[in-house]
Amino acid sequence: MTFRARHLLGIEPLSPPEITSVLDLAETYVDLNRRTIKRSDALEGMTQINLFFENSTRTQSSFELAGKRLGADVMNMSVAQSSVKKGETLIDTALTLNAMHPDLLVVRHSQSGAVNLLAEKVNCAVLNAGDGRHEHPTQALLDALTIRRAKGRLHRLTVAICGDIAHSRVARSNLILLGKMESRIRLVGPATLMPSGVAEFGCEVYEDMREGLADADVVMMLRLQKERMDGGFIPSEREYYHRWGLDAEKLAHAKPDAIVMHPGPMNRGVEIDGTIADDINRSVIQDQVEMGVAVRMAAMDLLARNLRAERGRALAEGGHA
Amino acid sequence: MILHFTNARLIDPEAGTDANGTLTIEAGKIAARDGAPPEGAKVIDCAGRCLAPGIVDWGVKVGEPGERHKESYASAGRAAAAGGVTTMVVRPDTRPPVDSPESLDFVAKRSADSIVRVRHMSALTKAREGREMVEMAFLRDIGAVAFTDGVHVVADNKLLNRCMTYARGLGALIVGHPQDPGLSKGAAATKGKFASLYGIPDVSPLAERMGLERDLTLVAMTGARYHADQITTGEALPALKRARKAGLDVSAGISIHHLTLNEFDVGDYRTFFRFTPPLRAEKDRLAMVQAVADGEIDVIASFHTPQDEESKRLPFAEAAPGAVGLQTLLPAALRLYHQGGLSLPQLFRAMSLNPARRLGLDGGRLAAGAPADLVLFDADAPFLLDRFALASKSKNTPFDGARMQGRVLGTWVGGERVFG
């Protein structure tokens, strides 16, 4: 089997064939999810814990639904109810959860690298649901699936990633994935929201949105966090919208059949015009949500297969899993 | 109308020449140099007097909005015309400050009262508080030529770094006030024997170098376009030289007061001699005159700061800093010419050509096609300055009663005579 990873901590460790295998399996789950009876037994009897140190509704529900459709027992733990508030360290939380023998641990944390640290301490498969400004691999995979279904391929496409690149794990995972699949990536946004060393990324960097969108096949908008809006990084919402908000005029610089993506939740009138977001001919934002469940099912299915195989090997060698 | 100036001593800062000739202007622009008078032209005999490109005065304070009793656009425009200033580059430190497209729109409308050209600078941060950057793109699009918080130094390096990064993408010019804000807080004189004997709170001249080094380091980090509003100490010059050598896009200015006065002029607590930064030692003044001659300092300006009598009739350290200067900039600058420190083309390079170029304006030149913004003056005519004869609403000049040499005879803006 192509997909060998024990955890899904990022896109960086994945090979192009591994990425393709996740997307191919996800296609079958897209079909399953469109049926009335959306049930598989891939995770039957397994326990999935969603451990969210950072608030999330969309990603957490997507993972929860994915696990349930695969037959897992799913438990949600969010920071508000957890002992982290009482001063427990990240590692103690991990060890506590580990003692409950989960099989899949889905983790979101506000610090880059926190999910990797946790993965070292547990005996189950860990999925990174977003760590700080580092990676958000399932988002990049669902974006890739959405693009592949709309454009028929992932190579030789011009993809413009626009907005707050510096603070975005979505941008980082996407540019790694699309780079591995040999697409051409452009980063577009204010210089104050570009990551340091951006010139060495091997992407084209544009401050002017019209130049950045010229002949793009895919326009990927990023969410502008509220705390960046006033004065520190950009002067105001209205100036940001004027210069980098996606409206019909700016989109006209992209290819006529360019698709528009957004990881959500959107700030209409800040980074994207409402009519563009709702344009069924251009916007694939709703498809991204649908692909999200399918991709997460595929990723968890593949990790579960590897986990079972690993435990099987351990038993055969006389140890215990 | 076609005007033909004959028998003029043409001061051309672009060519660096000072020679007799003629100049023809038509339709608001300079049409020809050293040609015959065209048919129907009105001939003006300059009788050997100097004709130079009008002054572009960088850093003028007008009291609108908020302090109109100190100076309005109408009164500032009259003072400018009488001083040979054809473009006032106005500061944003009004009450409230010019820090939004709406406030810039207001002052742009008010400036229609001025008989000379007006260009506006915007604040760099909202309310000049150093916390949030202004809407630089909107402001630039409606005419802001530069961004500055004036003497309010942005103390937060991270914020200034982001302002510069954002400005770089727009190609916008940031004007800094090189001064360490902590050291210079409350200071009204330059550290030294004079300040000590008179008991005036003082600041080391090196605080200027500290501020400049900080600003230039951030310029190196960000690649922003930067202008230091006033460099007044010799100790700061090496930093500026290094930055230029490193290829940074930097320039610097100085006020005419720091080129013609020194710390001793304060004398018996004369508050009309209180400036920000404070007047310096004579050796620094001489170093700065040399720096202008060498082209290390690009711009000489008046830093026209009207203050009413109440703001000045106070104990020295409590008095408001600054002086009016629109009308005295040229005669004061001519002191440097008469003393032999600077030639007339050098002076007009610093007062007209360089500020226009740096701000992207089309003035400061005598070449065909340039706007017909001109000043005709007698460089030698002596007079005693009477502050109450100044056109400004405020009369706070340090040159009251001083012997000056050099009188403006006529000022033209876009070919229209606005003075003389």
Boltz contact constraints between the chains, C-beta under 6 A:
constraints:
  - contact:
      token1: [A, 191]
      token2: [B, 165]
      max_distance: 6.0
  - contact:
      token1: [A, 191]
      token2: [B, 169]
      max_distance: 6.0
  - contact:
      token1: [A, 192]
      token2: [B, 162]
      max_distance: 6.0
  - contact:
      token1: [A, 192]
      token2: [B, 165]
      max_distance: 6.0
  - contact:
      token1: [A, 192]
      token2: [B, 166]
      max_distance: 6.0
  - contact:
      token1: [A, 207]
      token2: [B, 169]
      max_distance: 6.0
  - contact:
      token1: [A, 230]
      token2: [B, 132]
      max_distance: 6.0
  - contact:
      token1: [A, 231]
      token2: [B, 132]
      max_distance: 6.0
  - contact:
      token1: [A, 231]
      token2: [B, 133]
      max_distance: 6.0
  - contact:
      token1: [A, 235]
      token2: [B, 133]
      max_distance: 6.0
  - contact:
      token1: [A, 235]
      token2: [B, 134]
      max_distance: 6.0
  - contact:
      token1: [A, 235]
      token2: [B, 135]
      max_distance: 6.0
  - contact:
      token1: [A, 236]
      token2: [B, 135]
      max_distance: 6.0
  - contact:
      token1: [A, 239]
      token2: [B, 135]
      max_distance: 6.0
  - contact:
      token1: [A, 239]
      token2: [B, 137]
      max_distance: 6.0
  - contact:
      token1: [A, 239]
      token2: [B, 138]
      max_distance: 6.0
  - contact:
      token1: [A, 243]
      token2: [B, 137]
      max_distance: 6.0
